Structure formats: C-alpha cells, structure tokens
C-alpha cells in the first residue's frame, strides 16, 4: 500500500478518465461549469463518478483537496 498523497492524475484514474496531463487539461477546458453548478451536479459525470466525488468531498481528507482543486479548475471561466 502506498502512502503517497493523491494527485490530479490519481483522481482522473479513479474516475476512469485519461490521466495524462494533456487529457486533464483538455477535460478541464472543455467541461467548464457555470458558477451555480456544483462539481458533483455536473451533467457529464456517470452516476458512479458522481458518487465517488460526493464521497471524497464528504471525507474532508486528502482526496477532498484534490476534488476541490478540480472544482476550482472547472469553474475558472465563471470567475473571469
């Protein structure tokens, strides 16, 4: 078992998505959310992805930090 802190690449792997840096950047760019949409409510997640995100947010641990970073990235356009 590894004690490494989760990273964005790990999050994308857990979500079953391409975890290359280029794929992550493209995903973030093409899936921007409006200011009123919570990350777990975005319509592009599958139900299992949505549940994973909700679980990690509620855990308030290291995974929650990574999910929050993704959340901020997905809302970049709404704060410009």
Order of alpha helices (4+ residues) and beta strands (2+ residues): alpha-alpha-alpha-alpha
